[in-house]
């Protein structure tokens, strides 16, 4: 049975606020393990203001907007490629149908203008920064100390994908059907993060740009 979180926009807003735990819990645990302050762990994730020029700041903003917009327009092709040319060929049409029917939907149904605005603001100030802080800043940052950067990017994108198709809430068919899409987006965001020397700004902007475009269209 599909999980439709969007049927109650108020509930969706409340659950979205919980994403701040993606940053706070790992940072708190790491601070205890590594004997560092919580603030230091948050800074290591990327939540700090680094000296930069206006030109570099604008470049990050424009690049983030560009990546998010491009992925929005190509996402349909990416989903189609993985679903129709890989998953369906390997597992059959019924498997894909089951996967789609059991997916978690976060698209708000008949939200008010106020609710829609709140959801967009949450995307900008909570969801995108917190997911990027954890999946890119924390996972890549910590794992890169023990493995090659390429493996860190793959690892981060793998966990990012499972977070969006959680094994304990959706069947295997849903995980397999949508894994390629989320993994691809995770790779895009990871490369953006690394390209700008572990800055969360461009990847966060790319992230919320895609999510807001999906909300609106």
N, C-alpha and C positions, 0 to 999 in steps of 0.2 A: 504494500500500500504506500502511495506517495505521501511524503511529509510536506504539507503546504504551509510554510511559515508565513507566507504573504497574505493569507486570508484574513488575518487580524493585524493590520499595520501597527497598532499600538504594541502588540506582543513582539512584533519584528523589531521595533525601535528599542524595546527593553532588552531583548536578546543581543542586539547589536552593541549595546553599551558594555556588555560583558566581555567584549573582545579586548578591553584594556587589560584583562587578566593574562592575555597572551604575552604581554610585556612584563607585567608586575611579578607573576609567579616564577617564570624562569630567572628573572633578575634576582629575585629574593633567594631562590634556591642556590643560584650560582654565587651569590654574595656570602652565603653560609659556607659553601664548599671551598671557595677560593679565599675566604677570609678578607673579603673586600667590602666596601660600603655599597649599599643599594644604588647610590648616586653614581658611583664609579662603574657599576655594571650597566646602568642605563646609558652612560656616556659611551661605553664600549660598544653598545648596540648601535650607536649612531645618534642618540638623542643629545646632541650638543651643537652649539653654534661655533662653526669653524671660521676663522678669518678667510674672507674671500672677496673678490671684486664684484662689482655690479654686473659686469660682462659675464663672468662665470656663473653667477646666480641666474641671470636671464637664460643662459645656455641650458642650465639644468631644468629650468621651468619649461622652456620651449621643447626640449628633447623629451621630457616626461609627457607633456601634452601630445606630442607627435606619436610617441610609442603607444600610448593609451588609445588614441584615435585610430591609428593604423590597425592595432590588434582588434578593435571593435569591428572594423570593416572586413578584416580577413578571418575573424573568428568563425563565421559560418562555414567558410571553406575548410578551415582546420577541423572543425567538428565533422563535417561531411567526409573529409579524407579519412579520419580515424574510424568513424562509424561505418561508412559504406565500403571502404576499400581495405579495411583491416579487420575490425571487430565482426562485421557481418559476414565476411568471407570465411573467417576462422570459426565463428560460433553460430552463425545463422541469423535470419531475420527475427525469429521469435525471441532469441536471446537479447537482441538489441531493443525490441519492443518492450520486453520486460524491464530492461535497464532504464529506458526512458520513463516508463510508467511509474517506476519506483524512485525516481530522482527527488531530491529535496528542492523545493521551489521557494525562493526568497523574493519573488516578484510580488510587490504589494498589489492587492486586489482592491480597486476602487478607493484609493487613499484620498484624503482631503488635500488641498493645496498645502496646508500647514504641515501635515504628516509627510508629504513628499519633500518639502523643504527641509524638515528635520532629518529625514533619512539621507538627503544629500549632504547636509552639514556633518552628520555622523560619519559618512564616507570619508569626508575630507579630514576631520580632526581626530577620528578614532580608528575606524576600520583599516583604512590604508596605512597610516603610520604604524599602528600596532602590529598588523600582519607583516609589514615590511621590517619592522624592528625585530620581530621574532624570526621569521623565515629567512630573511637576508642578514640583518645585523647580528642576530644571536647565533643562528645555526651555521651560517657560512663563517662568521667570525670565530666561533669556537672550534668547529670541525677543521677549519683550514690550518689550525695549529698541529693537527695530527694526520692530515692527508693532503693530497694535491688539490689545488684550487678547482680543477675540473670535477673531481670527485665531490668536493664540497657543494658545488653548484648542483650537481645531479642529486646529491643527498637532500639538499634544501628543497629542490623542486619536487622530489618524491614525497617528502613529508607534507609539502604545500598541497599536493594533489590529494593525498589521503585525508587531509583536513577538510577538503571541500566535498569529498565523497567518503565520509567516515564509515569504516567497515562494520562498526557495531550498530549503525543506523540504517544502512542501505545494503541490499543484496550484492553478491559478487557481480552480477550482470550490470548493475549501475556503476560500480567501481570501474570495471573494464571498459564500459561504453564511454565514460566521460574522463577517464584517467589521462588520455592523450591530450585532450584540450587543456586541462589544468596544468599538466606537466609542461606543455609548450609555453603557457603564460608564465609559469614559474621560471622557466629558462630565460625568457625575455626579460623578466624583472631582475633576475640574478645578474644577467649580463649588464643590464643598465646600472645596477648597484656597483658592480665591479669596475665598469668603465669609468665611473665618476669617483673612483677611489673610496669606495665604501660609504658614499653619501646616500642617506635615505631619501633625500628630497626628490630626485628625479624618478626613482622607482615608486615612491608614494604617489607622486602626481600621476604617473602612468596608471597606477592601480586604481585611484579614485576616478580618473577620467573614464576608464573603461566601465567601471561600475555605475557611474552616473549616467553615461550614455545608455547603458542597458536599462537603467531605471526609467529613463525618459522615453526610450524608443522600443 
